[in-house]
């Protein structure tokens, strides 16, 4: 892991980002204390959109407003008159 000062990180950010994109991790320090870390973003860390939508649909199953309630009634109740 490479360590750089905050001034150097600010000055050479594009170059540091290129290195991070290639897989390197860079620690940024201020006055010798670690303050941030640049790490590669991996596509597998992001959930697939289809999986998120499927989970949302699963959460909706069995959820009801209540007897006799409609979405319109809830909207109108929440509005200030």
C-alpha positions in Angstrom: 0.0 0.0 0.0 1.3 3.4 -1.0 1.0 6.4 1.4 0.8 10.0 0.2 0.2 13.3 2.0 -3.0 15.2 1.5 -1.3 18.0 -0.5 0.3 15.5 -2.9 -3.1 13.6 -3.2 -4.8 16.9 -4.1 -2.1 17.9 -6.6 -1.8 14.5 -8.3 -5.3 13.1 -7.9 -5.8 12.1 -11.6 -2.5 10.1 -11.5 -3.5 8.4 -8.2 -6.9 7.5 -9.6 -5.3 5.8 -12.5 -3.2 3.7 -10.1 -6.2 2.8 -8.0 -8.1 1.8 -11.2 -5.3 -0.7 -11.8 -5.9 -2.2 -8.4 -3.6 -0.4 -6.1 -4.7 0.9 -2.7 -3.5 4.4 -1.6 -3.5 5.7 2.0 -3.9 9.5 2.3 -2.4 11.1 5.4 -2.5 14.6 7.0 0.3 15.5 9.3 1.3 11.8 9.4 -2.2 10.6 10.5 -4.3 8.5 8.1 -7.4 10.3 7.0 -8.6 8.5 3.9 -8.0 5.5 1.6 -8.4 5.2 -2.1 -9.4 1.7 -3.0 -10.6 0.2 -6.3 -14.3 0.0 -6.9 -15.3 -3.5 -8.0 -18.4 -4.2 -10.1 -19.2 -7.2 -8.0 -19.7 -5.0 -5.0 -22.8 -3.4 -6.6 -26.0 -5.5 -6.5 -27.6 -6.2 -9.9 -30.6 -4.1 -10.7 -32.7 -7.2 -11.3 -31.8 -8.6 -7.8 -32.8 -5.3 -6.2 -36.1 -5.2 -8.0 -36.8 -8.8 -7.1 -36.1 -8.1 -3.4 -38.4 -5.0 -3.5 -41.2 -7.1 -5.0 -40.7 -9.8 -2.3 -40.9 -7.1 0.4 -44.2 -5.8 -1.0 -45.9 -9.2 -0.8 -48.6 -9.4 1.8 -48.4 -5.7 2.7 -51.9 -4.1 2.7 -53.1 -0.6 3.6 -55.8 -1.7 5.8 -59.6 -2.3 5.5 -61.2 0.4 3.4 -58.1 2.5 2.9 -56.9 3.7 -0.5 -53.7 5.4 -1.4 -55.7 8.5 -2.4 -57.1 8.8 1.1 -53.7 8.5 2.6 -52.4 11.2 0.3 -55.3 13.6 1.0 -54.9 13.0 4.8 -51.2 13.9 4.6 -51.8 17.2 2.7 -52.1 20.5 4.5 -55.2 22.4 3.7 
